[in-house]
Amino acid sequence: MLRRQILAAGATLSLPAIARAQAPWPSQPLRLIVPFAAGGPTDIPARLFAERMGEALPNRVVVENRTGAGVVVGSDAVAKAPKDGLTMLYTTVAHASLRPLFPRLPFDPVADFTPVALVGVIPMIVTVNKDVPARTLRDLEGQLKTAPGGLDYASSGNGGAVHLAAELMLNRMGARANHVPYRGTAAAMPDVLNGTIPIIVDVATSAVTFVQRGETRALAVMDDRRLPQLPDVPTTEEAGYPGLTAFTWHMVMAPSGTPDEVIRAANAAFNRAAAEPAVQSRLGDLAMRVVSDSTPASAAAWLRDETAKWEGLVRSANIRIE
């Protein structure tokens, strides 16, 4: 299903054609704004793409970290940037739930951006403390529905991707649990490891290490295929929950109104970088499935689907940023 969403019709320029396009790239450096802190799990792939793209395009690609209010500050800077192809946004699934979480946004997350390329997806993994009796997702559902007072689950913060993925799972199960938000996954994991909090639905990038060490138990990968790092862990479909998928995905966007030839040229450059074996190997170590055949049209379709999915969940679960 994921591959069908990614493979949509749409032409991209070959790299030789970039030079023939009508001045798609001014001579100044291209700013790739990352609305997360330097050195984090979003910044690392962004810098890798920037480095590889800089070798394919006529101008240098510079990563600029603009943090604040989740992804709002960095995204706002791109939404209001000139539509000349010199400023683009490297963002994640957090973009898809902005409207209901931040009712007074200074921009529209859909109307004010043009998707350039979906560059990769990282699945979420349902994990529990190693002493939790549940061995399957069905077991966990039974525990959630019968535990006196309910079970607790940790997240990296209220309204974040980890929180929303857990709520999506609970919604599908028709179960409830007590949300315990922390300031980041690193802050949450000690309590998951010592058993204070029994459940966390975490991004595979960080979850894999704890599972491989035997410190947590993975019940299911929220994807339509198994994770190479955890080949024995079933997908949610194999666990009896078809269609229950959740990813943190990485996407590049430009301000709405950026010329089409610029969008196509940037898409070609990102796809070329994503297709390099060294890039796929490095990002594969982070549990990312790199997408090297995205088109602006398929990226836009992905964003529409994800926005509908996560906005609907936020509203139905009445999730608010406190």
C-alpha positions as CSV (number, residue, x, y, z in Angstrom):
1,M,0.0,0.0,0.0
2,L,2.8,2.4,0.9
3,R,4.5,1.8,-2.4
4,R,1.3,2.4,-4.3
5,Q,0.9,5.8,-2.6
6,I,4.5,6.8,-3.4
7,L,4.4,5.7,-7.1
8,A,2.2,8.3,-8.7
9,A,2.3,9.7,-12.1
10,G,4.3,12.8,-12.6
11,A,7.3,13.9,-14.6
12,T,10.6,14.9,-13.1
13,L,13.6,16.6,-14.8
14,S,16.7,14.6,-15.2
15,L,19.8,16.3,-13.8
16,P,21.1,17.3,-17.3
17,A,17.8,19.0,-17.9
18,I,18.2,21.1,-14.8
19,A,20.8,23.2,-16.6
20,R,18.4,23.6,-19.6
21,A,15.4,24.7,-17.4
22,Q,14.7,28.4,-17.6
23,A,16.9,29.7,-14.7
24,P,15.4,27.4,-12.1
25,W,18.2,28.0,-9.6
26,P,19.6,31.4,-8.8
27,S,23.3,31.5,-7.9
28,Q,22.8,32.0,-4.1
29,P,22.9,29.1,-1.7
30,L,19.7,27.1,-1.2
31,R,18.5,27.2,2.5
32,L,17.1,23.9,3.7
33,I,15.3,24.9,6.9
34,V,14.9,22.1,9.5
35,P,12.4,23.0,12.3
36,F,14.3,20.7,14.8
37,A,17.5,21.0,16.8
38,A,20.9,20.3,15.2
39,G,22.2,16.8,15.6
40,G,18.7,15.2,16.1
41,P,17.1,12.4,14.2
42,T,15.6,14.8,11.6
43,D,18.6,17.0,11.3
44,I,21.0,14.2,10.5
45,P,19.2,13.0,7.3
46,A,18.6,16.6,6.2
47,R,22.3,17.3,6.3
48,L,23.1,14.1,4.5
49,F,20.7,15.1,1.7
50,A,22.0,18.7,1.7
51,E,25.6,17.4,1.2
52,R,24.6,15.1,-1.7
53,M,22.3,17.6,-3.3
54,G,25.0,20.3,-3.2
55,E,27.1,18.0,-5.5
56,A,24.2,17.8,-8.0
57,L,22.9,21.3,-8.1
58,P,24.6,24.5,-9.4
59,N,24.5,26.1,-5.9
60,R,25.4,25.0,-2.4
61,V,22.7,23.7,0.0
62,V,22.9,25.0,3.6
63,V,20.9,23.5,6.5
64,E,19.5,26.1,8.9
65,N,17.9,24.9,12.1
66,R,14.9,27.1,13.1
67,T,13.2,25.6,16.2
68,G,10.3,26.8,18.4
69,A,6.7,25.9,19.1
70,G,7.2,22.4,17.7
71,V,7.7,22.9,14.0
72,V,5.8,26.1,13.8
73,V,8.7,28.6,13.8
74,G,10.7,26.9,11.1
75,S,7.6,26.2,8.9
76,D,6.5,29.8,9.2
77,A,9.8,31.0,8.0
78,V,9.5,28.9,4.8
79,A,5.8,29.8,4.3
80,K,6.8,33.5,4.2
81,A,10.0,33.1,2.2
82,P,10.3,34.4,-1.4
83,K,9.0,31.9,-4.0
84,D,12.3,31.7,-5.8
85,G,13.5,28.2,-4.9
86,L,16.1,29.4,-2.4
87,T,14.3,28.4,0.7
88,M,12.8,24.9,1.4
89,L,11.5,23.1,4.4
90,Y,12.7,19.6,5.6
91,T,9.9,18.5,7.9
92,T,8.2,15.4,9.3
93,V,4.8,13.9,10.1
94,A,4.4,16.7,12.7
95,H,3.4,18.9,9.8
96,A,0.2,16.9,9.2
97,S,-1.4,17.6,12.6
98,L,-0.6,21.3,13.0
99,R,-4.0,22.8,12.3
100,P,-6.0,21.3,15.1
101,L,-3.1,21.4,17.6
102,F,-2.4,25.1,16.9
103,P,-5.6,26.8,16.0
104,R,-3.9,30.2,15.6
105,L,-1.2,29.2,13.1
106,P,0.3,32.0,11.1
107,F,0.2,29.9,8.0
108,D,-1.8,27.1,6.4
109,P,0.2,23.8,6.5
110,V,-1.4,22.7,3.2
111,A,-2.2,25.8,1.2
112,D,1.0,27.6,1.9
113,F,3.4,24.8,0.8
114,T,4.2,22.8,-2.3
115,P,5.5,19.3,-1.7
116,V,8.8,18.6,-3.5
117,A,9.6,15.0,-2.5
118,L,8.8,12.4,0.2
119,V,12.3,11.3,1.0
120,G,11.8,8.6,3.6
121,V,9.5,6.9,6.1
122,I,10.3,5.4,9.5
123,P,7.7,3.2,11.1
124,M,6.5,3.3,14.7
125,I,6.9,0.2,16.9
126,V,4.6,-0.9,19.7
127,T,6.9,-1.8,22.6
128,V,6.4,-2.8,26.2
129,N,8.5,-3.2,29.3
130,K,10.2,-6.7,29.2
131,D,8.2,-7.8,32.3
132,V,4.8,-7.0,30.8
133,P,2.9,-10.3,30.2
134,A,1.7,-9.4,26.7
135,R,3.5,-11.2,24.0
136,T,1.2,-10.1,21.1
137,L,-0.8,-7.0,20.2
138,R,-4.0,-9.0,20.9
139,D,-2.6,-9.8,24.4
140,L,-1.9,-6.1,24.9
141,E,-5.5,-5.2,23.8
142,G,-6.8,-7.6,26.4
143,Q,-4.7,-6.1,29.1
144,L,-5.7,-2.6,28.2
145,K,-9.4,-3.5,28.5
146,T,-9.2,-5.4,31.8
147,A,-6.5,-3.7,33.8
148,P,-8.0,-2.0,36.9
149,G,-7.5,1.7,36.5
150,G,-6.1,1.2,33.1
151,L,-2.4,1.0,31.9
152,D,-0.1,3.9,31.4
153,Y,1.7,4.7,28.2
154,A,4.6,7.1,27.7
155,S,5.2,9.6,24.9
156,S,7.8,12.1,23.9
157,G,5.4,15.0,24.4
158,N,1.7,15.9,24.2
159,G,0.6,16.0,20.5
160,G,3.8,14.6,19.1
161,A,4.1,11.7,16.7
162,V,4.7,9.1,19.5
163,H,1.6,10.3,21.3
164,L,-0.6,10.3,18.2
165,A,0.6,6.8,17.1
166,A,-0.4,5.4,20.5
167,E,-3.8,7.1,20.3
168,L,-4.3,5.7,16.8
169,M,-3.6,2.2,18.2
170,L,-5.9,2.7,21.1
171,N,-8.6,4.0,18.8
172,R,-8.4,0.9,16.6
173,M,-8.5,-1.4,19.6
174,G,-11.4,0.4,21.2
175,A,-9.3,0.6,24.3
176,R,-8.2,3.4,26.7
177,A,-4.9,4.1,28.5
178,N,-3.4,6.8,30.6
179,H,-1.1,9.1,28.7
180,V,2.1,10.2,30.5
181,P,3.9,12.8,28.4
182,Y,7.7,13.4,28.8
183,R,10.0,16.0,27.4
184,G,11.4,13.7,24.7
185,T,11.8,10.0,24.3
186,A,15.1,10.0,26.1
187,A,13.4,11.3,29.2
188,A,10.6,8.7,28.9
189,M,12.7,5.6,28.4
190,P,14.1,5.2,31.9
191,D,10.6,4.9,33.3
192,V,9.7,2.4,30.5
193,L,12.8,0.3,31.3
194,N,12.2,0.2,35.0
195,G,8.6,-0.7,34.6
196,T,7.0,2.5,36.0
197,I,5.4,3.0,32.6
198,P,4.7,-0.3,30.8
199,I,4.0,0.9,27.2
200,I,5.5,3.2,24.6
201,V,4.8,3.4,20.9
202,D,8.1,4.7,19.7
203,V,9.9,5.6,16.5
204,A,11.9,2.7,15.1
205,T,15.1,4.8,15.1
206,S,15.2,4.8,18.9
207,A,13.1,1.7,19.7
208,V,15.2,-0.8,17.8
209,T,18.2,-0.5,20.1
210,F,16.2,-1.2,23.3
211,V,14.5,-4.2,21.7
212,Q,17.7,-5.7,20.4
213,R,19.3,-5.4,23.9
214,G,16.3,-7.2,25.4
215,E,15.4,-4.2,27.5
216,T,11.9,-3.9,25.9
217,R,9.7,-6.2,23.9
218,A,8.4,-5.3,20.4
219,L,4.9,-6.4,19.8
220,A,4.4,-5.1,16.3
221,V,5.8,-2.8,13.6
222,M,3.2,-0.2,12.5
223,D,4.0,-0.8,8.8
224,D,2.9,-3.0,5.9
225,R,6.3,-4.8,5.9
226,R,8.7,-6.0,8.6
227,L,11.7,-4.1,9.7
228,P,15.1,-5.5,8.6
229,Q,16.6,-4.8,12.0
230,L,13.8,-6.8,13.7
231,P,12.9,-9.5,11.3
232,D,10.9,-11.6,13.8
233,V,8.6,-8.8,14.9
234,P,5.3,-9.0,13.0
235,T,3.6,-6.0,11.2
236,T,0.4,-4.7,12.6
237,E,-1.4,-6.5,9.7
238,E,0.2,-9.8,10.6
239,A,-0.8,-9.1,14.2
240,G,-4.4,-8.9,13.2
241,Y,-4.8,-5.1,12.7
242,P,-4.7,-4.5,9.0
243,G,-4.4,-0.8,8.0
244,L,-3.0,0.2,11.4
245,T,0.1,2.0,10.2
246,A,2.0,5.0,11.6
247,F,5.3,6.6,10.4
248,T,7.4,9.5,11.1
249,W,8.1,10.6,7.5
250,H,10.5,13.1,6.1
251,M,9.4,15.5,3.3
252,V,10.8,18.5,1.5
253,M,8.4,21.4,0.8
254,A,8.8,24.8,-0.9
255,P,6.6,27.9,-0.4
256,S,3.4,27.7,-2.4
257,G,3.8,29.5,-5.7
258,T,7.4,28.4,-6.3
259,P,7.8,27.9,-10.1
260,D,7.0,24.3,-11.3
261,E,10.4,24.0,-13.0
262,V,12.1,24.7,-9.6
263,I,10.0,22.1,-7.9
264,R,10.8,19.5,-10.6
265,A,14.5,20.2,-10.5
266,A,14.6,20.0,-6.7
267,N,12.7,16.7,-6.9
268,A,15.2,15.2,-9.4
269,A,18.1,16.3,-7.1
270,F,16.5,14.7,-4.0
271,N,15.6,11.5,-5.8
272,R,19.2,11.2,-7.1
273,A,20.6,11.6,-3.7
274,A,18.1,9.2,-2.2
275,A,19.1,6.5,-4.8
276,E,22.7,6.5,-3.8
277,P,23.7,3.3,-2.0
278,A,25.7,5.2,0.6
279,V,22.7,7.4,1.5
280,Q,20.4,4.4,1.7
281,S,22.8,2.5,3.9
282,R,23.3,5.4,6.2
283,L,19.6,6.2,6.6
284,G,18.8,2.5,6.7
285,D,20.9,2.4,9.9
286,L,18.3,4.9,11.3
287,A,15.5,2.5,10.3
288,M,14.4,4.8,7.5
289,R,13.1,3.3,4.3
290,V,14.4,5.8,1.7
291,V,12.1,6.8,-1.1
292,S,14.0,7.5,-4.4
293,D,11.1,7.7,-6.8
294,S,8.8,10.3,-5.2
295,T,7.2,12.9,-7.5
296,P,5.7,16.2,-6.5
297,A,2.3,14.8,-7.2
298,S,2.8,11.6,-5.1
299,A,4.3,13.7,-2.2
300,A,1.2,16.0,-2.4
301,A,-1.1,13.0,-2.3
302,W,0.8,11.5,0.7
303,L,0.5,14.8,2.5
304,R,-3.2,15.0,1.9
305,D,-3.8,11.5,3.2
306,E,-1.6,11.9,6.2
307,T,-3.2,15.3,7.1
308,A,-6.7,13.9,6.9
309,K,-5.6,10.9,9.0
310,W,-3.9,12.8,11.8
311,E,-6.1,15.9,11.9
312,G,-9.1,13.5,12.2
313,L,-7.5,11.6,15.1
314,V,-6.5,14.8,17.0
315,R,-10.1,16.1,16.7
316,S,-11.8,12.8,17.6
317,A,-9.5,12.2,20.6
318,N,-9.8,15.9,21.6
319,I,-6.0,16.2,21.9
320,R,-4.7,19.6,22.9
321,I,-1.3,21.2,23.4
322,E,-1.4,22.4,27.0
